[in-house]
Amino acid sequence: MHPAFSVIAFTTLSGSGYGLLFWLGAHYAFRPLPLSREFALILFGLGLLLVTTGLIASLWHLGQPQRAWRAFSQWRSSWLSREGVMAVITYIPALLLCWAVWNADFGTASRIAGAALAMLSLITVACTAMIYASLRTIPAWRHGSVLPGYLLFALAGGLLWLVALFSLTGWRPGSMVLWSAVILLLALGTLKLIAWRSVSRSEADGVLHTRHAIGVDRAMRQFEAPHTEANYITREMVFVLARKHSRRLRIIAATLFIVVPLLSLLIAKHSPGMTAVLAFSAALAFQLGALVERWLFFAEARHVVSLYYGGGPLPLR
C-alpha cells in the first residue's frame, strides 16, 4: 500500500493522544493528580490537541473532505464510522473532567467521567485498529498483532508523554512508573518483532493464490494487462518496498521506539538533574519511531489487487 502521510499522522498522533487521555482518566477515576489546576489542564489540553490534530489529518486523505460527516451514518457496518463516532463521544467525558479539574470538584461525577474517558479512549483506538485488521484483501493486516499493537503504541506513548510533562514540575518517576513503561515497551517490541517475522516468513514461503482474490481455487494466467497507464489503483494499492530498505527501517523504528526510551528512562533514574531532558527525549524518540513503524505498516502491506496490476507475488496466509 502507498503510505499516505495524512493517515500515518492520524494514527500516530491520535494514538498517543488517546493514550495520554487514558492515563489521565484512569488516575482521576481513583483520585485527583497532585497538580495545580492550570498544569492539569495543560495535560488534558495536550491529549486533546494530539487527538484533534490526528483527526483533522485524517480528513486530508479523503477525496471529498466536506462529506466526511456522512461516515457517521454507517456505524452498524463500518469500523471507520465507529471510530469517528467514538472519537466524538470521547470528547464529552474529557471536557467534563476538565470542568471538574478547573472547579476542583472531585466527587463521584469526576470519577465516573475519568473512568468513561479511560474506557472510551481505548475503544476508539481499538476501532482505529479494526479499520485495518478487518480488511481481508490485505493479508499483512489480518495478523493478530494489529489490534494489540495499536493499543500498546497508544498506552506506551501516552505514558511517556505523561512522564515527560510531569518531569517539568521536578517530579521523578518512581519504580512503579518505570516498570510500567519498561513492560509496555518490551511487550510492544516483542509484538512487533513477531509481526515483522511473520510478514517476512510469509513472503519467503509462498504466494497468494487466485482463490484469495476471486475465490477460484485453480491455476489461472493473465492474458492481458488491466491498464495502459497509471491510475488510482496503481498509485495507492501497488507499492513495492525493497527488502533491504524494509530491514533498515525496522531497525531504525525499533531503536527509536524501544531502545532510546528504555535507555533514557533508566539513565533518568540515576541522574535526577537530567530527568526532564531524558524524559522528553524518550517521548520524542518514541513518537518518531512510531511514525517510521506506521510508515512500514502501510508500505509493507500488499493488496490482492497487486496480482492483476503487476505487483508481483503476495504472501500466502
C-alpha positions in Angstrom: 0.0 0.0 0.0 1.1 3.6 -0.7 2.0 5.2 2.7 -0.1 8.4 3.0 1.4 10.8 5.5 -2.1 12.1 6.5 -3.1 8.6 7.7 0.3 8.0 9.3 0.0 11.3 11.2 -3.6 10.4 12.1 -2.9 7.0 13.6 0.3 8.0 15.5 -0.8 11.4 16.9 -4.3 10.4 17.9 -2.9 7.1 19.3 -0.5 9.0 21.7 -3.3 11.5 22.5 -5.8 8.8 23.4 -3.1 7.0 25.4 -2.4 10.2 27.4 -6.1 10.7 28.0 -6.4 7.1 29.1 -3.8 7.5 31.8 -5.3 10.8 33.0 -8.8 9.4 33.0 -7.7 6.2 34.9 -5.9 8.3 37.5 -8.9 10.7 38.1 -11.2 7.7 38.3 -9.5 6.9 41.7 -8.0 10.2 42.9 -7.0 13.6 41.5 -3.5 14.3 40.5 -1.5 16.5 43.0 -1.1 19.3 40.4 -2.3 22.9 40.1 -5.5 23.1 38.0 -3.6 25.1 35.3 -1.0 22.4 34.9 -3.5 19.6 35.0 -5.5 21.3 32.2 -2.3 21.6 30.2 -2.0 17.8 30.3 -5.6 17.4 29.2 -5.0 20.1 26.5 -2.0 18.2 25.1 -4.0 15.0 24.9 -6.9 16.7 23.2 -4.6 18.6 20.9 -2.9 15.4 19.7 -6.3 13.7 19.2 -7.8 16.6 17.3 -4.7 17.1 15.1 -4.8 13.4 14.2 -8.5 13.5 13.3 -8.0 16.6 11.2 -5.1 15.0 9.4 -7.3 12.0 8.6 -9.5 14.3 6.5 -6.6 15.2 4.2 -6.8 11.6 2.7 -10.4 11.9 1.8 -11.3 12.8 -1.8 -14.2 15.0 -0.6 -13.4 16.1 3.0 -16.6 18.2 3.2 -18.6 14.9 3.0 -16.8 13.3 6.0 -19.9 13.8 8.1 -21.6 11.1 6.1 -19.3 8.4 7.5 -21.0 8.7 10.9 -24.2 7.1 9.5 -22.5 3.8 8.7 -21.6 2.8 12.3 -23.5 -0.5 12.0 -21.2 -2.0 9.5 -18.1 0.3 9.2 -15.2 0.4 11.6 -14.2 3.8 10.2 -17.7 5.1 11.1 -17.5 3.6 14.5 -14.1 5.1 15.1 -15.5 8.5 14.1 -18.5 8.2 16.4 -16.4 7.0 19.4 -13.9 9.8 18.8 -16.6 12.4 19.1 -18.2 10.8 22.1 -14.8 10.7 23.9 -14.7 14.5 23.9 -17.7 14.5 26.3 -16.1 12.9 29.4 -12.8 14.7 28.6 -14.4 18.1 28.7 -16.5 17.2 31.8 -13.3 16.2 33.6 -11.6 19.4 32.5 -14.5 21.3 34.0 -14.2 19.3 37.2 -10.5 20.0 37.4 -11.0 23.7 36.9 -13.6 23.9 39.7 -11.8 21.4 41.9 -14.9 19.3 42.1 -13.6 15.8 42.6 -16.6 13.8 43.6 -18.5 10.9 42.1 -19.2 12.7 38.8 -15.5 13.3 38.2 -14.6 9.7 38.9 -17.3 8.5 36.5 -16.0 10.9 33.9 -12.5 9.7 34.4 -13.5 6.0 34.1 -15.5 6.8 31.0 -12.6 8.7 29.4 -10.2 5.9 30.0 -12.6 3.3 28.6 -13.7 5.3 25.6 -10.1 6.2 24.7 -9.1 2.6 24.4 -12.3 1.7 22.5 -11.6 4.5 20.0 -8.0 3.2 19.4 -9.4 -0.3 19.0 -11.8 0.9 16.4 -9.0 2.6 14.5 -7.0 -0.7 14.5 -10.0 -2.6 13.3 -10.3 -0.4 10.3 -7.2 -2.2 9.0 -7.5 -5.6 10.8 -10.9 -6.2 9.2 -9.6 -5.9 5.6 -9.4 -9.4 4.2 -7.8 -8.2 1.0 -4.6 -7.2 2.8 -3.1 -10.3 4.4 -0.5 -8.5 6.5 -3.2 -6.5 8.3 -5.1 -9.7 9.2 -2.3 -10.6 11.6 -3.3 -10.9 15.2 -0.7 -8.3 16.3 -2.5 -5.3 14.7 -5.1 -4.7 17.4 -2.8 -5.2 20.4 -0.1 -3.3 18.6 -2.2 -0.2 18.2 -3.3 -0.4 21.9 0.3 -0.8 23.1 1.5 2.1 21.0 -1.2 4.3 22.5 -0.5 3.2 26.1 3.2 3.5 25.8 3.2 6.8 24.0 0.7 8.3 26.4 2.7 7.2 29.4 5.9 8.6 28.1 4.4 12.0 27.3 2.8 12.0 30.8 6.2 11.3 32.4 7.8 14.0 30.3 5.3 16.6 31.3 5.4 15.6 34.9 9.2 16.0 34.9 8.7 19.7 34.3 7.4 20.1 37.9 10.6 18.5 39.3 8.9 15.1 39.8 11.0 12.0 39.3 9.4 8.8 38.1 9.1 6.1 40.7 9.8 2.4 40.4 6.2 1.5 39.5 6.1 4.1 36.7 9.4 3.0 35.3 8.5 -0.7 35.4 5.2 0.0 33.7 7.0 1.8 30.9 9.6 -0.9 30.6 6.9 -3.6 30.4 4.9 -1.8 27.8 7.9 -1.1 25.7 9.2 -4.6 25.9 5.8 -6.0 25.1 5.4 -3.7 22.2 8.9 -4.6 20.9 8.2 -8.3 21.2 4.9 -8.0 19.4 6.4 -6.0 16.5 9.3 -8.5 16.1 6.7 -11.3 15.9 4.7 -9.4 13.3 7.7 -8.5 11.2 9.0 -12.0 11.3 5.6 -13.3 10.2 5.5 -10.9 7.3 9.0 -11.9 6.2 8.3 -15.6 6.5 5.1 -15.3 4.5 6.9 -13.6 1.7 9.5 -16.4 1.7 7.1 -19.3 2.0 4.7 -18.8 -0.9 2.4 -16.5 -2.9 -1.2 -15.6 -2.6 -3.3 -17.8 -4.9 -6.2 -16.6 -7.0 -8.7 -18.1 -4.5 -7.7 -15.4 -2.0 -8.5 -12.8 -4.6 -11.6 -14.0 -6.5 -12.4 -17.4 -4.9 -11.2 -19.6 -7.7 -9.1 -22.5 -6.4 -7.2 -23.3 -9.6 -4.3 -22.0 -11.6 -5.0 -19.0 -13.7 -3.0 -16.8 -16.0 -3.3 -13.2 -17.1 -3.5 -12.8 -20.8 -3.9 -9.0 -21.0 -2.7 -6.1 -18.8 -5.6 -4.5 -16.9 -4.4 -0.9 -17.6 -2.5 1.1 -20.1 -1.3 4.0 -17.8 -1.0 4.8 -14.1 -4.3 5.2 -12.2 -5.6 5.4 -8.7 -5.1 1.7 -8.0 -1.5 1.6 -9.2 -0.8 4.7 -7.1 -2.5 3.7 -3.9 -2.6 -0.2 -3.9 0.5 -1.3 -5.8 3.6 -0.2 -3.8 6.7 -2.4 -3.5 9.2 -1.8 -0.8 12.7 -3.4 -1.3 13.5 -5.9 1.4 16.8 -4.2 2.2 15.0 -0.9 2.9 12.4 -2.7 4.9 15.1 -4.3 7.2 16.9 -1.0 7.6 13.7 0.9 8.5 12.7 -1.8 11.0 16.0 -1.4 12.8 15.6 2.4 12.9 12.0 2.1 14.1 12.8 -0.4 16.9 15.8 1.7 18.0 13.6 4.8 18.3 10.5 3.5 20.0 12.2 0.8 22.2 15.9 1.2 22.8 16.1 5.0 23.1 13.1 5.4 25.5 14.3 2.5 27.7 17.9 3.8 27.9 16.6 7.4 28.6 14.3 6.2 31.4 17.0 4.0 33.0 19.6 6.9 32.9 17.0 9.3 34.3 16.5 7.0 37.3 20.2 7.6 38.3 20.5 11.2 37.1 17.9 13.4 38.8 19.2 16.6 37.3 18.6 15.3 33.7 15.1 13.8 34.3 13.2 16.4 32.2 15.7 16.3 29.3 15.8 12.5 29.2 12.0 12.1 29.6 11.3 14.4 26.7 14.0 12.6 24.7 12.2 9.3 25.4 8.8 10.7 24.4 10.1 12.4 21.2 12.1 9.3 20.1 9.1 7.1 20.7 6.9 9.4 18.6 9.4 9.4 15.7 9.8 5.6 16.0 6.0 5.2 15.8 6.0 7.3 12.6 8.6 5.1 11.0 6.8 1.9 12.2 3.5 3.2 10.9 5.0 4.0 7.5 6.3 0.4 7.3 2.8 -0.8 8.4 1.4 0.6 5.2 4.4 0.2 2.9 4.8 -3.5 3.6 1.1 -4.3 3.2 0.3 -5.9 -0.1 -3.2 -5.7 -1.5 -4.5 -8.7 -3.5 -5.2 -6.3 -6.5 -1.4 -6.4 -7.0 -1.9 -9.8 -8.6 -3.5 -8.0 -11.6 -1.5 -4.7 -11.6 2.0 -6.0 -11.7 2.8 -6.0 -8.0 4.3 -9.5 -8.1 3.7 -12.4 -5.7 1.9 -11.8 -2.4 2.4 -13.6 0.9 0.3 -16.7 1.4 -1.7 -16.6 4.7 
